[in-house]
Amino acid sequence: MSSSQQSIEVRIEGYRDVWVYCEHEDGKLTRPTTEVIAGARKVADKVGMDVVGVLIGYNLGDLVKEPIYYGADKVIYCDDPRLKDYQVLPYTTVLSDMVMRLKPWALLFVTSEIGKDLGPRVAYRTNTGLAADVIDLIVEDFVMNLPTGRYVYKDCIAQVRPDFATRIAKIFTPKHRPQISSVRPGNFTPLPRDETRKGEIVRWEPRFEEDDFQVEVIETRKVPKSEVKLEEAKVVISLGLGILRDASGRPRDPREAFRLAKELADLIREKFGVETEIGASRALIYAGLKELEGLITKERQVGQTGKTIAPEVYIALGISGALQHRVGMQRSKRIVAVNVDPNAPIFQIAHYGYVGDLYEFLPKAIELLRSM
Amino acid sequence: MSSEARQDMLVFLLTKAVPARTTRVVTVGGVLRREEMDLVINPLDFKALQAADYAKRYNGGKLVAISMGPDFKVKPLLSELYSHPIEGVDEAVVLSDRRMAGADTWATAYTLSLGIKKVLDVNKAAVDEVLELVESGAPPEKVLERARELYHSNLLPNLIYTEKPGLPQGVVQRYARGKAGAEEVREALERVRKELDRFLIVAGLKTSDGETGSTGPQTAEALSGVLGKKIPDITHVTDFEVDVESGNLIAERKLGSYVQKLRAPLPCAITIMPEHRPGVVPVVRRKRAALFSYRGKVREVRVWNADDLGADPSKIGLAGSPTIVGPGIDIGGPPVQKFVGRTKVFTQRVEAFEFNGQRYGPFERFAKADDLPEELVRELEAKGLLKTFDLRDLLEEVLGGVVVAAKH
């Protein structure tokens, strides 16, 4: 049918460049922002466009050069005392105004509290689509077979995101521009910071609208940094529901698994001088075990509804490896799976397998490591 | 109680029916076929329900759940919300229409905003109707009769008309007995009408199927367009309170490594973090809230289609969705795998060599030998060049690599 069908090429003209909404905290770009700049670079180079860093805030100072140092070609910034604190209405107005007047081809946010607030509002106001939580960006044509013909939308961004229905889904915004995504941290490696890089820096004058300042910031306070630094760890040892029983099916105190995992983590940290952290599967966290209170908290969760991480080594202990978990750790460089069930899905993506009892694996590994 | 104090407040709960299981998900061309799956209320929406319920019990008013999806699937689920978790919702509306199917967050937000507007319109119309009766000089008994009907439809608060024991009579009831003047009735109705414009929208942080978390902020944006007035949203709310005196929302929200405390006028939309714990409502507040509440629950879930909402067909469902879900792709094949106690690996580096006319290698230490011809494996084993991969090898290879990586 399709062979006789006519191919119709569609190009959306008049839009240029890949914008990155640059988040900053304490006078610095956040790390995920530098990652998204790298992601934007990959896409922009494919289609011969520029990467533009967009900064909004007050007293930005030298910060406006930072996106260039991290790989952007150009910066547009809006510096105004009324933009000192992030607030959804004035920020939406400023960014939407920029988008509607300058017509970017793509606009990328970080998946963060700001990205998940500002992104959707700007997408709605500028009448375009938003793909949230994407883990990769690929330039490709989008093909739509309709009774009237085979429509080929040239050079779209396939916004790749984890999707339970289809494993990994590609979201397209074929007819609307800009193509807006929020990009999950941990999926692109920031480009090395290079102070010799040069680029154009443009100041943008805000045009606020009535009612933009109806919300008032009463207080902003820093939250003590989490002790758990899952995203920064080079080695992550993760625990799943498998820790509740040993290979013979006998119930075990999950605190023992935590203690052993922690001992192994401490040993790795000490021996190899690398940051090592304990992670957990959603199933274990939501089991809400009394014994693990305060030990296994939400901030340790790896997976679709938790954190996406890509450490050098990921050791999955008693984790069966449901898709929702895998999307959070599959980019780890070396995956070690320990599970009594040889058919556990985790073994499909593991580089190293240990079919057996984690209550045997842990003491043995600790002992061996001590002797090494 | 100051004259500016809050009266009743409409609280909207945005909720969604999601697939009960992550297996057996039915999609056609990337569009979820909700009508063919077992559905449940999105788990995080219960956190939102708790929060919305708390706001209502604290301030009075009523709690209206709004959802979009195939009505025969969603209606029974919304019915369950009436008894959840403390007082539950008072009313529920499902926006259901074939033309709404396949909506992304943009089209969903547009549709939900029309649903909210319609609820507001229905409530305002009820107040206006009584107001007009009073203004047209209708006999007080007639005003009383109509108010009673509207009260039973849950459209007038106890302040205007009530049959609740323990509450003072409504202003219309007093009017009918000659104990209140038309002016007092008019004032009360006008206040109620004004309060209808100061509503709160509560949504869960995200849904378990779409996972985007975009619908809350986008509904606020869509509603801003529909009502012609900017409605703020506050996402990632960990704590909130409605300040009775000012009628403002005071909320704390997560923002990177900071917490922002905000004061927002109503109407406003919030999305609730899973860790939010509603506080305890003091008895005095509860008593006061009862005065400003409605009769109770309308158990029949209302169903509105696109025409009921006056929706622009080009803005709903698949047609109104800027994003399209493309064909799914696999996550990628398995890597080179080594199993402890099973995989044969080289014990040392072996330079390239020939065997039976074939060229092999070079092989690094720990290189996998499983894929080599059996005959060759036997010969290498005899030479002591192969061994079974053990735990020590695993640790050495895995963690040795870390040290190298850490140095770069």
Contacts between the chains, C-beta under 8 A, distances in Angstrom:
chain1	res1	chain2	res2	distance
A	23	B	256	7.2
A	25	B	256	5.3
A	25	B	257	6.4
A	25	B	258	7.6
A	30	B	256	6.9
A	85	B	260	7.0
A	86	B	255	6.2
A	86	B	260	7.4
A	87	B	262	8.0
A	88	B	217	7.0
A	88	B	232	6.1
A	88	B	233	5.9
A	88	B	234	7.5
A	88	B	235	7.9
A	89	B	230	6.1
A	89	B	232	5.4
A	92	B	221	7.5
A	112	B	256	6.5
A	113	B	235	6.5
A	113	B	236	4.8
A	113	B	253	7.2
A	113	B	254	5.4
A	113	B	255	5.0
A	113	B	256	6.4
A	114	B	255	6.9
A	114	B	256	7.2
A	116	B	212	8.0
A	116	B	213	4.9
A	116	B	214	7.1
A	116	B	217	7.7
A	116	B	235	6.2
A	116	B	236	7.7
A	117	B	217	5.3
A	117	B	233	7.0
A	117	B	235	4.3
A	117	B	236	7.6
A	119	B	214	7.3
A	120	B	105	6.7
A	120	B	212	7.7
A	120	B	213	7.8
A	120	B	214	3.8
A	120	B	215	7.9
A	120	B	216	8.0
A	120	B	217	4.4
A	120	B	218	4.6
A	120	B	221	7.4
A	121	B	217	5.0
A	121	B	218	6.8
A	121	B	220	7.4
A	121	B	221	4.8
A	121	B	233	7.3
A	123	B	106	6.9
A	123	B	214	7.6
A	123	B	218	7.3
A	123	B	322	7.8
A	124	B	106	6.0
A	124	B	109	6.2
A	124	B	217	7.9
A	124	B	218	4.6
A	124	B	221	4.1
A	124	B	222	6.1
A	125	B	221	5.9
A	127	B	322	7.4
A	128	B	322	5.3
A	129	B	104	6.5
A	129	B	106	6.4
A	129	B	321	7.2
A	129	B	322	3.2
A	129	B	323	3.6
A	130	B	105	6.5
A	130	B	106	7.4
A	130	B	212	7.5
A	130	B	214	5.9
A	130	B	323	7.0
A	131	B	323	6.1
A	132	B	105	7.9
A	132	B	211	7.1
A	132	B	212	3.7
A	132	B	213	6.6
A	132	B	214	5.7
A	133	B	211	6.0
A	133	B	212	6.8
A	142	B	324	7.3
A	142	B	326	6.6
A	144	B	324	7.5
A	158	B	326	6.5
A	160	B	329	7.9
A	162	B	211	7.9
A	163	B	325	7.5
A	163	B	328	6.5
A	164	B	22	4.6
A	164	B	25	6.2
A	164	B	209	7.1
A	165	B	25	4.3
A	165	B	27	4.7
A	165	B	30	7.8
A	165	B	32	6.8
A	165	B	328	6.9
A	166	B	27	6.8
A	166	B	30	7.0
A	166	B	325	7.8
A	166	B	327	7.3
A	166	B	328	2.3
A	166	B	329	7.6
A	167	B	328	5.5
A	167	B	329	6.9
A	167	B	330	5.8
A	167	B	331	5.5
A	168	B	328	6.4
A	168	B	329	5.1
A	168	B	330	7.2
A	168	B	331	5.6
A	169	B	30	6.8
A	169	B	325	5.4
A	169	B	326	6.9
A	169	B	328	5.4
A	169	B	329	7.9
A	170	B	325	7.5
A	170	B	326	3.8
A	170	B	327	7.2
A	170	B	328	7.8
A	170	B	329	6.7
A	171	B	323	5.3
A	171	B	324	7.3
A	171	B	325	5.8
A	171	B	326	7.0
A	172	B	323	6.8
A	172	B	324	4.9
A	172	B	325	7.9
A	172	B	326	5.4
A	173	B	322	5.4
A	173	B	323	5.3
A	173	B	324	7.6
A	174	B	324	6.1
A	175	B	322	7.0
A	176	B	322	4.2
A	209	B	230	7.4
A	210	B	230	7.5
A	211	B	229	6.9
A	211	B	230	4.0
A	212	B	230	7.1
A	214	B	230	7.1
A	214	B	232	6.3
A	214	B	264	6.9
A	214	B	265	5.5
A	215	B	232	4.9
A	215	B	234	7.6
A	215	B	262	5.5
A	215	B	263	6.9
A	215	B	264	4.4
A	215	B	265	7.8
A	215	B	268	7.9
A	216	B	262	6.8
A	216	B	263	4.5
A	216	B	264	7.7
A	217	B	260	6.0
A	217	B	261	7.3
A	217	B	262	5.9
A	218	B	250	7.3
A	218	B	261	4.5
A	218	B	262	6.5
A	218	B	263	5.5
A	219	B	260	7.5
A	219	B	261	4.0
A	220	B	255	7.8
A	220	B	258	5.4
A	220	B	259	7.3
A	220	B	260	5.4
A	220	B	261	7.4
A	221	B	258	6.6
A	221	B	259	5.4
A	221	B	261	7.8
A	222	B	257	6.1
A	222	B	258	5.7
A	222	B	259	8.0
A	223	B	254	7.8
A	223	B	257	5.7
A	223	B	258	6.5
A	223	B	259	5.6
A	225	B	257	6.5
A	234	B	402	5.7
A	234	B	405	7.0
A	234	B	406	6.1
A	235	B	399	7.6
A	235	B	402	6.1
A	268	B	399	6.5
A	268	B	402	7.8
A	271	B	399	7.8
A	272	B	399	5.9
A	272	B	402	5.6
A	272	B	403	5.1
A	272	B	406	7.1
A	273	B	403	7.7
A	273	B	406	6.8
A	274	B	402	5.3
A	274	B	403	7.3
A	274	B	406	5.1
A	298	B	274	7.6
A	298	B	275	7.5
A	304	B	211	6.6
A	305	B	208	7.7
A	305	B	211	7.3
A	312	B	401	6.7
A	312	B	402	4.8
A	312	B	405	4.9
A	312	B	406	7.7
A	313	B	398	5.5
A	313	B	399	6.9
A	313	B	401	7.6
A	313	B	402	5.7
A	322	B	22	7.5
A	323	B	22	7.3
A	323	B	331	7.9
A	324	B	22	6.8
A	326	B	331	6.8
A	327	B	331	7.6
A	330	B	331	6.2
A	330	B	332	7.7
A	333	B	401	7.4
A	333	B	405	7.3
A	334	B	398	5.3
A	334	B	401	6.4
A	335	B	335	7.9
A	336	B	394	6.9
A	336	B	398	6.1
A	347	B	337	7.6
A	348	B	334	5.4
A	349	B	331	7.4
A	349	B	332	7.9
A	349	B	334	6.3
A	349	B	335	7.3
A	350	B	334	7.9
A	350	B	335	7.9
A	350	B	337	6.5
A	351	B	335	5.0
A	351	B	336	6.7
A	351	B	337	6.3
A	351	B	338	7.1
A	352	B	337	7.3
A	352	B	338	5.4
A	352	B	339	7.6
A	352	B	340	7.4
A	352	B	394	5.4
A	352	B	397	7.9
A	352	B	398	6.4
A	353	B	337	6.2
A	353	B	338	7.1
A	353	B	339	4.2
A	353	B	340	6.9
A	354	B	339	7.3
A	354	B	340	4.6
A	354	B	391	7.2
A	354	B	394	7.3
A	355	B	339	6.6
A	355	B	340	7.7
A	355	B	341	7.8
A	355	B	342	8.0
A	356	B	340	7.7
A	356	B	341	8.0
A	361	B	391	7.4
A	364	B	391	5.7
A	365	B	391	6.3
A	365	B	395	6.2
A	368	B	391	6.1
A	368	B	392	5.2
A	368	B	395	5.8
A	369	B	395	5.9
A	369	B	399	7.7
A	372	B	392	7.5
A	372	B	395	6.9
A	372	B	396	7.0
